[in-house]
Amino acid sequence: MKMEVVDGTFLNTILLLFTTIIISKLILSFILPKSNKNLPPLVPAYPLFGGLHRFMKGPILMLNDVYPKLGSVFTLKLFHKNITFLIGPEVSSHFFKAQETDMSQQEVYQFNVPTFGPGVVFDVDYSIRQEQFRFFTEALRVNKLKSYVDQMVVEAHDYFSKWGASGEVDLKYELEHLIILTASRCLLGHEVRDKLFGDVSALFHDLDNGMLPISVLFPYLPIPAHRRRDNARKKLAEIFANIITSRKNTGKSEDDMLQCFIDSKYKDGRPTTETEVTGLLIAALFAGQHTSSITSTWTGAYLLSNKQYLSAVVDEQKKLIEKHGDRVDHDVLAEMDVLYRCIKEALRLHPPLIMLLRSSHSDFSVKTREGKEYDIPKGHIVATSPAFANRLGHIFKDPNRYDPDRFAVGREEDKVAGAFSYISFGGGRHGCLGEPFAYLQIKAIWTHLLRNFELELVSPFPEIDWNAMVVGVKGKVMVRYKRRELSVNQ
Ligand code: HEM
């Protein structure tokens, strides 16, 4: 009996609340001036979980479906959040060029904080982050790159000297391993590369596995993968603290990114702390390792499946051998235009970072190439997609075809529609700082392979692994090799 009274009262309260909300909404819609904002069209989705469902099925699948219907600007409702997509160079320039006060990375990339650690990158204000990016820029200047290249060449030579006269390998596995070694040498320093490689690789492995799709939404969720990540982060901090102290005590300076970060100073003269140095190195490795190894593998898969381009890069190597002999250094790699275009085209078709995000802090509007104008209110998350935008048919001719010549003088499809036509490395205010390093590393590896081996792809052309955080190659990429020494007259 008592229960019925409670139920009745409860029901009446709900009804009253519901009616009040509806009436207030109706009154407000008459009183408030009508917004003359032209909001982007909404992606059709069922209420509440519809947006999430569409997104979780794969963002590229959703874009493939939605772009032809809604055009280059549209909004997806994900719970209480609005994600507005800006696809193509005509509408994405504000995304790339806006000031941090208008369009920021901090909120949307917060999930990196437990991995990179405290006091760096997305854990600090923009003014500090800008200074830390200055440290990156300095560590990646041409004079530094020159010494990194020498180390890359040695690493590639040593690694492939372990291959036999002929055989079969999983190219993906081989390139992943080689790039961990090179990155260790150039970025983390010889102490890690020579003595602590096993320990540090295992810890980085735990850091890597601690960044899951769920971590983007709940970075501190108490799950085993996150616990392992946090332990690994602590142990790495101890290892680097020891290395930094020992370098400072001996006063010995090395040619690596670690040394650059140790020597870096903020504008007010403050030197970097050990925690910051460790965090910046982890950030560098996360930015550059998988991205580069994935791109090396795609480059190989395309070259070995397109004899025309394989011959073109081999011919280029022969010309350079004729000109420079065996010398492979920064300046020789810089002359490899054909190889550059082959890597760039693999990266156009398969950018490892498929979605770039910002949080908008002020209203802005965009105009599509069809002349439609949309207003995007502040508070929206704003997204663009290299994986989708790099294959737009009105920018790239026959966009799904591997055609490195599209970047050659006379065609230059990556520039025809302006700066943001080709966005594998992002662009504008936050364009990739490691782009030259990445190209040099991939070129150094492929130069060694092309000059020393005949290669043949023996597994089917690989598929894309959409499930990975850094989108890469699915399964093995089996390659048959036979040693050779490339000479000018071959
Ligand atoms: C093929 C290899 C690589 C690809 C595809 C790539 C891609 C990108 C992209 C798309 C961005 C922009 C992110 C955004 O706008 O939200 C970016 C930023 C960045 N990348 Fe790379 N990257 C690569 C290699 C590297 C390497 C080797 C390093 C360093 C050693 C590096 C360091 C950075 C840094 C520091 C930023 C942040 C720049 C800023 O926010 O101002 N990247 N990268």
Residues whose N, C-alpha, C, O or C-beta is under 5 A from the ligand:
A	BS01	HEM	F133 F136 A284 A287 G288 T291 S292 T295 P352 L353 L356 L357 I423 S424 F425 G426 R429 H430 G431 C432 L433 G434 E435 F437 A438
